[in-house]
Amino acid sequence: MPVSRRHFVSALGLGGAGLLSPPLFGGRGHEARLADWLATPAAPAGLIRLDSNENPNGPGARAFDAIRAMFGEANRYPGDPERALIIAIAKQHGVAEENVVLGCGSSEILRMCVEAFCSSAQHLVTASPTFELPANFARTMGRPVVSVPVDGKLRLDLDAMANKSGGAGLIFFCNPNNPTATVYGDAAVREWVAHVRRESPATRILIDEAYHEYVDDPTYKSAIPMALADPNIIVSRTFSKVFGMAGLRAGYAIAHRDTARRLQPWRLGSGVNVLALAAATASISDAEHIALEQRRNREAKAFTRAFFEKAGYEVGVSETNFLMIDLKRDMRPVREACRKDGVAVGRPFPPLTTWLRISIGTMDEMQKATEVLRKALA
Ligand SMILES: Cc1ncc(COP(=O)(O)O)c(C=O)c1O
């Protein structure tokens, strides 16, 4: 069931007595806001939000129970709940607690990496398009950014990125990549890391695995084992996607002990609140919930892909909870038309201005959204 306001309120057992005000639920996704935070009005009621790669079904039952149980700790700083989540993450990945760094969403991890490893003399290498937050942080901090276009198949151009890594402080490698939904398998990642090493032995490599749980490609593997063995590799993960907690804000890094120590001072302090910590701790090992969300995503994604392919559009490979579709024309008027009809789709991702990114909602939402799209594309 999608997390309607009513469902969320009843799941928390609050009785819906005005405790949660409408604006909390009316806002748009953090991810969509990155480009146009102030320019975009709050979402009208009933908007189908397919613009921020969120999980439309929300957290699992265990998370709601944990949130309820944690209300009584709201007056305390989150020391113990932080420790509980670190222990749960370490157990889940078979790593030591000292390998885990918590973040207020994985966004905080990305910022920490840019702050810790880039400087005015040590640039950031990123892709175009990819998740733009690291580049945005770097530019704000006055750190140079080198951006490498994706190739003709919308894949990150790994060799070109490695070739730009000489003297870089950090390379941002989003695997799977947002917004192109492509992924590299384990062998390709290992080969690429070796290439970067040859070009620039001291450059740190940040591997963003925000969409890890949605990958079906059997050649893909998490880079966490590489991060444990190599102090130059950091893996970031989030509770915002398959776990359905984008609004709660929790993420983490797995890194070698020395690298984790380098990152810790750049944390906000206690940047993850007690409710998010409790929900994340309860959810990380909830294999049943993860499997359910994977299945729901797969089904609604297959339905959406079939809609576009039947209509004659090219749909990119997708190892995530979103699809890229080549409309073969400027996607902006289509986006505007969808918005007017109550469906928010992804923003433009230059230079791919003819490609539309659509996040996968519930099956019901995708059935409604494809009808709106049919009209917008006519
Ligand atoms: C690739 C990628 N990394 C990181 C994030 C940030 O997510 P969060 O801060 O919610 O963990 C996003 C958000 O959409 C993303 O797409």
PDBQT file of the ligand as one rigid body, heavy atoms in Angstrom, charges set to zero:
ROOT
HETATM    1  C1  LIG A 401      22.771   8.253  -6.514  1.00  0.00    +0.000 C 
HETATM    2  C2  LIG A 401      22.258   8.957  -5.316  1.00  0.00    +0.000 A 
HETATM    3  N1  LIG A 401      23.067   9.105  -4.273  1.00  0.00    +0.000 NA
HETATM    4  C3  LIG A 401      22.670   9.733  -3.175  1.00  0.00    +0.000 A 
HETATM    5  C4  LIG A 401      21.394  10.259  -3.079  1.00  0.00    +0.000 A 
HETATM    6  C5  LIG A 401      21.029  11.000  -1.839  1.00  0.00    +0.000 C 
HETATM    7  O1  LIG A 401      20.133  10.285  -1.118  1.00  0.00    +0.000 OA
HETATM    8  P1  LIG A 401      19.948  10.456   0.443  1.00  0.00    +0.000 P 
HETATM    9  O2  LIG A 401      20.645  11.679   0.895  1.00  0.00    +0.000 OA
HETATM   10  O3  LIG A 401      18.478  10.545   0.615  1.00  0.00    +0.000 OA
HETATM   11  O4  LIG A 401      20.547   9.231   1.033  1.00  0.00    +0.000 OA
HETATM   12  C6  LIG A 401      20.499  10.119  -4.143  1.00  0.00    +0.000 A 
HETATM   13  C7  LIG A 401      19.148  10.671  -4.063  1.00  0.00    +0.000 C 
HETATM   14  O5  LIG A 401      18.326  10.533  -4.917  1.00  0.00    +0.000 OA
HETATM   15  C8  LIG A 401      20.951   9.457  -5.305  1.00  0.00    +0.000 A 
HETATM   16  O6  LIG A 401      20.175   9.301  -6.374  1.00  0.00    +0.000 OA
ENDROOT
TORSDOF 0
